[in-house]
């Protein structure tokens, strides 16, 4: 990630994916994706936007439930924003902005096998504690901690 920290980069949204995994009903794991609208890395400043309307867990009823006002409230607030700072070559400290509030998250960043200085391909992983987001759903229904994986491709920009 050293080359990424030293320049200005634009996220290739069509080649970038954001996945999440969370416990459902205390024992089952649910996975899903949220489309990445765009983002950038400028020096150590990292930003990204995700499109909550495109959330997909593979179950349309669950997706509709997640979009409701008590959870993601994606009709009123369709964009999830991430702002962070690359603390070192392997970590980005930041916050997700969702539902009018922010929630801290730290991402561990590693180069993907095909990472190249002129076309960075990185994998960022982290665990989000959803408690600060004030979602009105019991923890046994949707787990408190959400695993996040972002597979990001960058171009100079």
Buried (B, 14 or more C-beta within 10 A) or exposed (E): BEBBBEBEBBBBBEBBBBBBBBBBEEEEEBEBBBBBBBBBBEEBEBBBBBBBBBBBBEEEEBBEBBBEEEBBBBEEBBEBBBBBEBBEEEBBBBBBBBBEEBBEBBBEBEBEEEBEEEBBBBBBBBBBEBEBBEBEEEEEEBBBEBBBBBBBBBEEE
